[in-house]
């Protein structure tokens, strides 16, 4: 998906029109806009911001939740992340009943759609500092940031399915799917 898109084709899509974009950059931009429209109450955090937080002294103050399937999580995940599957209610999860409502939380998934839904739910439950990882783990690894696989750093991530996996570069796509 490295086909270039002419800037005129992006008019009105919130893409800057001063340069060409690859097709997958355009897809990520469209996903970002769709998520903002679908989940207007959800705030996002950029990968660069999260990377700085996790490298700093305040990393322990953040709770990282992963909204992917168990198979995706088991393949690779952010260090310190806790699996919170996309189905089921957070209100029904015992571990959330005692969690302070002002705790800083970031939720991630493959591209940010499932995690945005989880952040929206967290916000409804009163968690005022819950954020969606913008671009998800696909953007995280595409930008050269590592995940953990069996406790070791990796740039591989589960592709979710063949269609969404096309947003990963060959060096980031597992052969699982």
C-alpha positions in Angstrom: 0.0 0.0 0.0 2.7 2.5 -0.8 0.8 4.1 -3.7 1.1 8.0 -3.4 -2.1 10.0 -3.2 -2.2 13.4 -4.9 -2.7 16.3 -2.5 -5.9 17.4 -4.3 -7.5 14.1 -3.5 -7.2 14.9 0.2 -9.1 18.2 0.1 -11.5 18.5 3.1 -10.1 15.4 4.8 -7.9 17.3 7.3 -4.7 16.1 5.6 -2.3 18.9 4.9 -2.3 19.6 1.1 1.3 20.6 0.8 2.7 17.1 0.1 1.7 13.7 -1.1 0.7 10.9 1.3 1.0 7.2 1.0 -2.2 5.2 0.9 -1.7 3.8 4.4 -1.0 7.3 5.8 -4.3 8.4 4.4 -6.0 5.4 5.9 -4.5 6.2 9.4 -5.7 9.8 9.0 -9.2 8.7 8.0 -9.3 6.3 10.9 -8.3 9.1 13.2 -11.1 11.3 11.9 -13.7 8.4 12.1 -12.7 7.7 15.7 -13.1 11.3 16.6 -16.5 11.4 15.0 -17.7 8.1 16.5 -16.2 8.8 20.0 -16.2 12.6 20.5 -15.7 12.3 24.2 -12.5 10.3 23.8 -9.2 12.0 24.2 -6.1 10.6 22.5 -2.4 10.4 23.4 0.2 10.4 20.7 2.8 7.6 20.6 5.6 10.1 21.2 3.9 11.4 24.3 3.3 7.9 25.7 6.9 6.9 24.9 8.2 9.9 27.0 5.8 9.1 29.8 6.9 5.4 30.0 10.5 6.4 29.9 10.1 8.9 32.7 9.7 8.8 36.5 5.9 8.9 36.3 5.5 5.7 34.3 4.3 3.8 37.4 1.4 6.3 37.7 -0.1 5.1 34.4 -2.2 2.0 33.8 -1.8 0.6 30.3 -4.8 -1.5 29.0 -4.8 -3.6 25.9 -8.2 -4.0 24.2 -7.2 -6.7 21.7 -8.0 -10.4 21.8 -6.0 -12.8 24.0 -4.2 -14.2 20.9 -3.2 -10.7 19.8 -2.0 -9.7 23.3 -0.1 -13.0 23.8 1.8 -12.4 20.5 3.1 -9.0 21.6 2.1 -6.1 23.7 3.3 -2.9 25.4 5.4 -3.6 28.5 3.3 -3.5 31.7 0.0 -3.7 29.7 -3.0 -5.5 31.1 -5.4 -7.3 28.8 -8.9 -6.0 28.9 -10.8 -7.7 26.0 -13.0 -5.7 23.7 -16.1 -7.5 24.9 -17.7 -7.4 28.3 -18.3 -4.3 30.5 -15.6 -2.5 32.5 -18.2 -1.8 35.1 -18.5 -5.6 35.6 -14.8 -6.1 36.1 -13.9 -6.4 39.8 -10.5 -4.8 39.4 -12.0 -1.5 38.3 -14.3 -1.0 41.2 -11.5 0.1 43.6 -9.4 2.0 41.0 -9.3 5.8 41.6 -11.3 7.6 39.0 -8.5 10.1 38.4 -5.9 7.4 37.6 -4.1 8.0 34.3 -5.0 5.3 31.9 -4.0 4.6 28.3 -5.9 2.0 26.2 -4.4 0.5 23.1 -5.4 -1.9 20.3 -4.3 -2.5 16.7 -5.3 0.8 15.1 -7.3 2.6 17.9 -10.9 1.6 17.2 -11.5 -1.0 19.9 -9.5 1.0 22.4 -11.5 4.1 21.7 -14.7 2.2 22.5 -13.0 1.1 25.8 -11.9 4.7 26.6 -15.5 5.9 26.0 -16.7 3.3 28.4 -14.1 4.3 31.0 -15.1 8.0 30.6 -18.8 7.0 31.2 -17.7 5.2 34.4 -16.0 8.4 35.6 -12.4 7.8 34.7 -11.5 11.3 33.7 -7.9 10.6 32.7 -8.4 7.8 30.2 -6.8 8.2 26.8 -6.7 6.3 23.5 -3.4 5.5 21.9 -3.7 7.3 18.6 -2.9 5.0 15.7 -2.7 2.1 18.0 0.1 -0.5 18.1 0.3 -0.6 14.4 1.6 3.0 14.3 3.7 2.4 17.4 5.7 -0.4 15.7 5.7 1.3 12.3 7.5 4.2 13.9 10.1 1.9 15.3 9.0 1.5 18.9 9.2 -2.0 20.4 6.6 -4.2 22.0 7.3 -7.2 24.2 7.1 -10.8 23.0 7.9 -13.5 25.5 9.6 -10.8 27.6 11.9 -9.7 24.7 11.7 -6.5 22.6 10.1 -7.0 19.2 8.8 -4.9 16.3 6.3 -7.6 15.3 2.6 -7.2 16.1 -0.3 -9.5 15.4 -2.0 -8.2 12.2 -5.6 -8.6 13.5 -6.7 -9.9 10.1 -5.3 -9.9 6.5 -7.1 -6.6 5.6 -5.9 -4.6 8.6 -2.5 -6.3 8.5 -1.8 -4.5 5.2 -1.3 -1.4 7.3 1.8 -2.9 8.7 5.1 -3.0 7.0 6.5 -6.5 6.2 9.1 -6.1 9.1 6.2 -5.4 11.6 3.7 -8.0 10.4 3.6 -11.4 12.1 3.0 -14.4 10.0 0.2 -15.5 12.3 -2.6 -14.3 10.1 
